[in-house]
């Protein structure tokens, strides 16, 4: 307890993440080496979403359902064409903006909206 006069043992697990190369920052003296080695007990490297195109098509229904629930509206339908084109966009922020815009305007995205289709 903070401010206590007696030391108390605790068992703590810390999960930390970063989008930076902490090992590289340690070599540049931009990150504390002792802290890096304390945090780097188990390291898991997850490739960026732009390198996992198949995951994007799984995330679209998840976020669509979440935003629909948050807004109290029915979930829109994204055509197969639309979800196949999404991996060409490398920004999850853009995908989320499109889904939010779709919910806000209550429009449905389908292959018929494509200029060629």
Order of alpha helices (4+ residues) and beta strands (2+ residues): alpha-alpha-alpha-alpha-alpha
